[in-house]
Amino acid sequence: MRVTIVGSGFVGATTAMRVVQKGMAEVVLIDIIEGLPQGIALDMKESAPVEGFEPQITGTNDYGDTKGSDIVVVTAGLPRQPGMSRMDLLEKNAGIVSGVVEQVREASPEAILIVVTNPLDEMTYLAAEVSGFPRERVLGMAGILDSARLRYFIAEKLGVSPSAVEAMTLGSHGEAMVPLPRQATVQGKPLTELVDDETLEHLYQRTRDGGAEIVQLLKKGSAYYAPSASIAQMVNAIAGDTKETLPVCAWCIGEYGIEDVYVGVPARLGGRGVEEIVELELSGQELARLREAAEGIRAKCRDLAKIRS
Ligand SMILES: NC(=O)c1ccc[n+]([C@@H]2O[C@H](COP(=O)([O-])OP(=O)(O)OC[C@H]3O[C@@H](n4cnc5c(N)ncnc54)[C@H](O)[C@@H]3O)[C@@H](O)[C@H]2O)c1
């Protein structure tokens, strides 16, 4: 298994570390900045004797060195600064992502693309358009991260270990995130029996604003520990053909009554990428919110098409 990570900034470098340390695959780290991926790769290799892993990582500025990758993770692009929305990155990152994907298509025509660059849903659509890859081989990371943030906030609120909390969010990465209260449990008990509606709403809003809260604290750049953990879980599911069901940004063809648009849904991931979109039983309100999120993304993708033409 060969995984290329495009963009060797905070998200790309921490993802590389997680994938290599856990021995999921050989990693090629690439960036436009000369020396950056090479330096990060060397530094990581030098940690191998202490951490005890196989140092299967190289850094490069040349797509020739990424040839034949099975998975390509796209993290290239600008992160948010305080006061910016993810949509403020649209035009600039669209240029970066299309340039990157054109080169990835040449070097690794059979790869599965995991898009991370923001605004996530629109960049995933763009990557699918530019690559021309079958839609099941192009997906985006957001739902695992949003769900992880929600799970952590629930654990913090109730004073339990995060591992005791299960919760899932669907929809768009941002304001149109769709929480699923009926799927959330704490030590096996339904979350809705443990907290009141007002607390629930507060937890959801903190999750929607989770990225902005970190941007505000860091003052420069955005989150990368929880994002890289989420990407690594997707890489593991695909590289290991685990068939896990995870919330990801995937192309819908009628599931949930949603047609021809990328949106956050539960999907079974395996060696072929998105192997199936899993249709959970949603309440009428949850379904309406999911469809609304999908329509919002569709409209933004139309705006994106106008910018590109
Ligand atoms: N989907 C999510 O949930 C999620 C979470 C966190 C961050 N992000 C997004 O991920 C992206 C990266 O975030 P970061 O914190 O790593 O930013 P960063 O600035 O630390 O790193 C970005 C890297 O991309 C590189 N780059 C720029 N143009 C390139 C090109 N054409 N080819 C190759 N590399 C190029 C830069 O040189 C830089 O090293 C941002 O768009 C951010 O908003 C998404």
Ligand as a Chemical Component Dictionary entry (heavy atoms), coordinates in Angstrom:
data_LIG
# 
_chem_comp.id                   LIG 
_chem_comp.type                 NON-POLYMER 
_chem_comp.pdbx_formal_charge   0 
_chem_comp.three_letter_code    LIG 
# 
loop_
_chem_comp_atom.comp_id 
_chem_comp_atom.atom_id 
_chem_comp_atom.alt_atom_id 
_chem_comp_atom.type_symbol 
_chem_comp_atom.charge 
_chem_comp_atom.model_Cartn_x 
_chem_comp_atom.model_Cartn_y 
_chem_comp_atom.model_Cartn_z 
_chem_comp_atom.pdbx_ordinal 
LIG N1  N1  N 0  -11.745 18.722 6.200  1  
LIG C1  C1  C 0  -11.460 19.084 7.415  2  
LIG O1  O1  O 0  -12.161 18.733 8.348  3  
LIG C2  C2  C 0  -10.228 19.920 7.666  4  
LIG C3  C3  C 0  -9.658  19.976 8.942  5  
LIG C4  C4  C 0  -8.495  20.721 9.120  6  
LIG C5  C5  C 0  -7.941  21.422 8.045  7  
LIG N2  N2  N 1  -8.546  21.367 6.843  8  
LIG C6  C6  C 0  -8.000  22.074 5.690  9  
LIG O2  O2  O 0  -6.799  21.431 5.271  10 
LIG C7  C7  C 0  -5.984  22.349 4.561  11 
LIG C8  C8  C 0  -4.552  22.288 5.110  12 
LIG O3  O3  O 0  -4.512  22.740 6.451  13 
LIG P1  P1  P 0  -3.096  22.872 7.217  14 
LIG O4  O4  O 0  -3.405  23.299 8.597  15 
LIG O5  O5  O -1 -2.254  21.680 6.965  16 
LIG O6  O6  O 0  -2.459  24.112 6.412  17 
LIG P2  P2  P 0  -0.902  24.459 6.254  18 
LIG O7  O7  O 0  -0.814  25.851 5.770  19 
LIG O8  O8  O 0  -0.171  24.072 7.491  20 
LIG O9  O9  O 0  -0.427  23.448 5.101  21 
LIG C9  C9  C 0  -0.823  23.540 3.783  22 
LIG C10 C10 C 0  0.334   23.065 2.926  23 
LIG O10 O10 O 0  -0.115  22.987 1.587  24 
LIG C11 C11 C 0  1.006   23.327 0.778  25 
LIG N3  N3  N 0  0.587   23.666 -0.584 26 
LIG C12 C12 C 0  0.014   24.810 -1.034 27 
LIG N4  N4  N 0  -0.206  24.726 -2.356 28 
LIG C13 C13 C 0  0.250   23.501 -2.758 29 
LIG C14 C14 C 0  0.313   22.828 -3.999 30 
LIG N5  N5  N 0  -0.153  23.395 -5.119 31 
LIG N6  N6  N 0  0.842   21.594 -4.014 32 
LIG C15 C15 C 0  1.311   20.993 -2.904 33 
LIG N7  N7  N 0  1.275   21.588 -1.686 34 
LIG C16 C16 C 0  0.762   22.831 -1.619 35 
LIG C17 C17 C 0  1.640   24.490 1.513  36 
LIG O11 O11 O 0  2.964   24.724 1.079  37 
LIG C18 C18 C 0  1.541   23.999 2.958  38 
LIG O12 O12 O 0  2.706   23.294 3.338  39 
LIG C19 C19 C 0  -6.672  23.713 4.726  40 
LIG O13 O13 O 0  -7.442  24.014 3.595  41 
LIG C20 C20 C 0  -7.567  23.510 5.929  42 
LIG O14 O14 O 0  -8.682  24.404 5.947  43 
LIG C21 C21 C 0  -9.676  20.622 6.626  44 
# 
loop_
_chem_comp_bond.comp_id 
_chem_comp_bond.atom_id_1 
_chem_comp_bond.atom_id_2 
_chem_comp_bond.value_order 
_chem_comp_bond.pdbx_ordinal 
LIG N1  C1  SING 1  
LIG C1  O1  DOUB 2  
LIG C1  C2  SING 3  
LIG C2  C3  SING 4  
LIG C2  C21 DOUB 5  
LIG C3  C4  DOUB 6  
LIG C4  C5  SING 7  
LIG C5  N2  DOUB 8  
LIG N2  C6  SING 9  
LIG N2  C21 SING 10 
LIG C6  O2  SING 11 
LIG C6  C20 SING 12 
LIG O2  C7  SING 13 
LIG C7  C8  SING 14 
LIG C7  C19 SING 15 
LIG C8  O3  SING 16 
LIG O3  P1  SING 17 
LIG P1  O4  DOUB 18 
LIG P1  O5  SING 19 
LIG P1  O6  SING 20 
LIG O6  P2  SING 21 
LIG P2  O7  DOUB 22 
LIG P2  O8  SING 23 
LIG P2  O9  SING 24 
LIG O9  C9  SING 25 
LIG C9  C10 SING 26 
LIG C10 O10 SING 27 
LIG C10 C18 SING 28 
LIG O10 C11 SING 29 
LIG C11 N3  SING 30 
LIG C11 C17 SING 31 
LIG N3  C12 SING 32 
LIG N3  C16 SING 33 
LIG C12 N4  DOUB 34 
LIG N4  C13 SING 35 
LIG C13 C14 SING 36 
LIG C13 C16 DOUB 37 
LIG C14 N5  SING 38 
LIG C14 N6  DOUB 39 
LIG N6  C15 SING 40 
LIG C15 N7  DOUB 41 
LIG N7  C16 SING 42 
LIG C17 O11 SING 43 
LIG C17 C18 SING 44 
LIG C18 O12 SING 45 
LIG C19 O13 SING 46 
LIG C19 C20 SING 47 
LIG C20 O14 SING 48 
# 
